[in-house]
Every structure is written in C-alpha cells, then in structure tokens.
Amino acid sequence: MFLAAAIALFISMVMVLTRLYAGPTVYDRVLALNSFGTLTVLFIAVLGFLSGRPDFLDIAILYALINFVGTIAILKFFRYRSLGDISQVPDKKGHDQ
C-alpha cells in the first residue's frame, strides 16, 4: 500500500511541475512550488517508511520548515520587492519614512 502511495505522490509531483511550468500568473507558480514542496515532504516520509529508516522523518520535517520559510520569503519579495530593506517601511499614516 505504501508503494502505491509513493507512486501516486510521484505522479502528483509531475502534475504539479507541469502547473509550475505552465502557470498563467506568478502566484499560481508560487502555489505550485509550495504544493511540490509539500508533496516532496510526503514522498520523503513514505520513502523513509519503505526503506525502514525513521530518520527520514527528521529530514522531511526540516524540508517542510524550509519550504514554509521559502514560500513566505517569495511572497514577501513579490509584495514589497525587497526582503529586508527597512528604509521604505510606511508609517502609521501610510507615508514612507
């Protein structure tokens, strides 16, 4: 059953990659990349179970954290066109400082 789950995850990853390539907007591509990361986490976990290596779950959790932080960073960059520049932060009235 876990082998069937691994095959289904791999097929889903290929489908998400096609959406990543063909996505009409940038946000569709970011969503596809996030979905690919989530499917990769699941694939690593199933692969670790199939090979009898429970330490793969640690790798999967670490990859999930990197996927989350990366997605937030990409979305912040698309919104503000910067990742850490604080010179253009608006004040409470909406004016740049």
N, C-alpha and C positions, 0 to 999 in steps of 0.2 A: 504494500500500500504506500509506503514511503517512497519507493521508486517511482510510482505513478505520480505522487505529489511533486517529486523532483522534476519529472518530465513536464508536468503541467506548468510548473514555475518557469522552467526554461522556455517553453513556448510563449508564456505570458511576457517574459523578458524580451523576446524577439518582437512581439507585437508592440510593446511599449517603445522599443527602439525605433520601430517604423513611425510611431506617432512623434517621437522626438525628432526624427529627421523631417517629417512632413508637416509638423505643427504650424498652423497658419499664423499664430501670434507667439510672442516671446513667452507669455505666461503659460500657454499650452506646452511649450517646450520645457519650462521650469517644472510644471506639474508632471510631465512625463519623466523628467530626470529624477524627481522625488519618488515617483512610483517605481522607477527602475531601482533606486536605492533600497526601497522597502522590499521589493522582490528579491534583491540580492541578499538582504539580511535573512529573509526566509529561506532562500536557497542554501546559504551557508549553514544555517541551523539544521536543515534537513540533511545536508551532506555530512555534517558532523555526527548526526544520529546514525546515518547509514554506515559510516566508517568506524563507529564506536569511539569517537574522540569527543568527549564532552567539552574540551577546551575550545572547540569551535564556537560554542555559545558565547564565550567571552569575546571572541573576535567579532561575532555578529552584533553584540551589544555595542562594542566600540565603533563598528561601522555605522550602526544606527545613529549614534551620537554625532559622528562626523557628518552623516547625511543631513541630520536636522540642522546643525550649525551652518553647514554649507548652503542649504536652502534659504535660511534666514539671511545669510550674508548676500546671496544673489538677489533676493527680493529687495533688500535694503539698498543695494547698489542701483537697481533699476528704478527705485523710487527717488532716491536722493542724488544719484550719480556720484556718490562718494561712499567710502566705507568708514572713514574715521576723521574727516575734516570737520572740525567743530567751529570754524570761522563763519560758516553760513547758517548757523542754527538760528531759527526765528525766535524772537522773544514772545512774551505772553500776548502781545497785541498783533502778532503776525508779521512784524517787520524784522529784517535781517539786522544782526548786530554788527 
